[in-house]
Amino acid sequence: MHDPAPDTTASGALTRYRARELPTLPESAPALNELFSFMAEAELRFDSLRMRIVDRMITAHGEETVSHDIWLRHTGFAKVVFRRGASSDGDYDVWVTDGQTVSTFNALGRTATKRRAPHAPLGLDHADLPRHSRIYFPQTALPNETVADTFVHPNGLCRNVLTTGTIYRTGTAALAGGRETMLLRCDHPRSSQLLLDRPDHWLEVGVDTQTGMLVLLAEHVGDRITRHAEATSVRLDETIPDSAFTIHTSSDTRTIY
């Protein structure tokens, strides 16, 4: 069992240690509110993480594949490499943070950026707010609105998507290299994308029972899969050196704001 994880305010300042409310899942089948609370604290159950996610999407251009390689070390250090298509094509992006700044690199455009890490307004995680209304500020941030962020920080998916549909437990499976996974089905969740706001739209979700992270997120329309994102590798608490959180660029790279 790890020590309680250090808590941070919305400004990013280290304040105190945040204890996990649910260190492990109950041995009996948990109620959905217990499961979602467990998932909200997923990142607090490890000190470092290496994960690879393969995301396959069906678009107007056919099937597109994006892989996400994640390195994360608390508190604040993370890197995500997004590769589109074959890794040898050179079409990839790198996103790195140390908790205070965010650096990016686009391989095709040979451009890089370095900016202050965004911070949310204060008070959104105040204890006086109802639990479902509080914003969860991650201990170590990942790029917003990406599969990487959704898998490691599933609280937003639970609160904004899964709770808007009808949820069933469909069983268990061994995913991400043999990790015990709880499988859920969510029928007709609310969607901001008009094309998927259909009565036959449903999600299949796999939850790692050790940590609460996602290891599977598949979107279906009827019997057709429109998106399938799955963690193919999950490695916890390995030593990750500082050099892993460095972007190496060539002399022809242009730095833009």
N, C-alpha and C positions, 0 to 999 in steps of 0.2 A: 504494500500500500504506500503510495506516495504521500509526501507532506502536502498540506493544503496549498493550493495554488495561489500565487500573489495576485491580488485584485488591483485593477487600475480604474481610475476615473475616466470620464469622457475626454478629459484633456490629455490623457496618456500618462499622468503622473502615478508612480507607484504609491499605493496607500496602505493596504493591509493584505492579509492572506484571506482568500475566499475559500471557504470550506465547501466541499461537495455536499449537497443535501441528500443525494442518493448515490452512495459509493458503488453499489451494485444493484442489479435488478432483483426484485423478489423472486424466490424460487418458483412460486406459483405464477400463473399468467397474470401480468400486471394490468391494471386498468389503463385506459388510454391516457388519462391525465398523468398517471405515474410514468408511463412510457415516455410521453413527451417531455416531462420534467427531467427524466434520465437523459434523454437525447440532448436537451438544452445544455447540459454540463459535459458533453462528450470530450471537449478539449482539455478538461481538467483531470482526465484520467491517464495522462501520459506527459512526460517531460519533453520528448522529441518524437517526431513522426516522419516517416518516409512513405509516400503513397503514390501509386500510379493509377490513373483513371483513364479508361478508353471510352470516348463518347462518340457514338455513331448516330447520325441524324439523317433522316430522309427529307430532302429538300427538292425544289424545282429542278435543281441540277443533278439530281440523283443522290446516291449515298455519299455523305461526307464524314470523315473521321478526324477527330481532334484528340490527341493524347495530352494529359495533364500530369506532369511529374512534380511532386510536392516535396519540399524539404521544410520542416518546421521545428523550431527550437524555442521553448519558452525562456524568457518572456520577450516577445516582440520580433524575433528573427524568423523570416520566412522567405522562401523563393518558390516560384511556380514557373515552369517552362511549358508553354503551349506549342505543340507541334501539329501542323495541319498536313494531312496526307502522309506520304512516305518521309521518314526522318532524313533521308538523303537529299530531299528537295531543297533544303535550306529555308523553308518557309516556317519560321517559328518566332515566338515572342518570349521575352524573359521579364518577369516581374519580381522585384526584390524589395524587402523592407527590413529596417532595423528597429521599427517601432516609432521612429521619429521622422524618417524620410522614406520616400518611395522612389525607386529607380526602375526604369524600364528600358528595354532594347528591342527594336524591331529588325530582324535579320534581313528581310527583303529590302526595306527602305534604308537600311544602314543608319537609323536614327536612334537617339537615346534621350531620355529625360531624367530629371532629378527634381523632385518637388517635396514640399512638406506633407507629411501624412495627414489625410483629412481627419477631423475630429467632429463627433456629433455634439449637438447642443447639450448642455448640462441639464440634469434633472429627469431625463427620460428613463432612467433605471431606478428612480426613487422608490423606496419601500412603501410609501403611502399609495402608490399606484396599484391597481389590481394586477395580479400576476400576468394575465393575458395582455395587458396594455404596456408592460414594461419592455423597453428595448434592451436586448442582451448585448453588452459591449464585450467583444472577444478579448481574451488575454493576449492572443497573437492574431493580428488581422491577416486576412487573405483578400485577394482582389474581389470586389463586390460583384454580385450578379454573375458568378461563374460556378461551374460544377464543383470546382475545388472548394470554394467557400461553402456551398450547400452541403457537401459531403462531411466536412469537418465541423461546420457550425450549422446543424440542421434545425435550430430553433425557429428561424424565419419560415422554413418550409412547413414545419408543424403548425405554426400559428396562422400563417396566411393562406396555406393551401390545403393541407390534410384535414384540418378541422372544418373546412367548408364542404367536404364531401362525406359520403357514407363509407366507413372503414370496416374492413374485415381482416382477421388474421387467417392466412391461408396455409401456414405451416412453417417449417424451418428448412434450411439448406446450409451447405458448406461452401462459402464463396471466399474470394480474395485469398486464395491459397490455403483453404481449409478452415477459415474462421466461421464459428457458429453464428448463423444469421437468422433473425426473425423476419418472415415475409409478411407484408401487408398489402392489401388491395384497397384503393380509394376510388370510388365511383363518382364521376362527374364533379370533380373539384372545381372551384371557381378559377377562371383563367382570364388573364388580361388580353390574351390573343384570340381575336374573334373566330379564327378558323378552327380553334380547338375548343370553343365554348359550345360543345355539342353534348347531347344526352348520352352518347356512346363513348365519350372520352373517359378514360380511367388510367390510374397510375399503379404501377407495381413498385414497391419500396422494400429494400432489404436493410435491416438495422443490425449492426454488429452488437451482439449481446454483451461483449466485454466492455466496450467503450461508449456505445450509443451513437457512433458515427454511422453515416450511410455507407453502404458498399454496393448498393444497386438502386438505380432510379430509371424506370422504363415508362415511357408514355405510349398509350395505346388509343387507337380510334377503332372501336369494334374489335375485330380480330387482327388488325394490322398494327405493327409496331412502327411508330413514327420517330422514336428516339430511344436509344438504349445506352445508358452510361453505367459502367461497372468498374469497381476497383479490382485490378488484377493483382496488386501487391500492396500489403500493409505491413510495415515494420515499425515497432514501437520501441522507444527508449534506447535507440542506438546512439553512439557518439557521432555528432555532426560537427565538423570543424568550422571555424570562422570562415575559412576560404570558400565554403559551400555557398555563402551568401554574398559573393562577389560576382559582378558582371565583368567579363573580359571582352573588350571591344578592340577593333583594329583602328589604325590611324585615319582611315577614311570615314569613320563614324561621325555624323553631325549631331551635336547636342542641341536640342530645342527645348523651349520651356513647356 
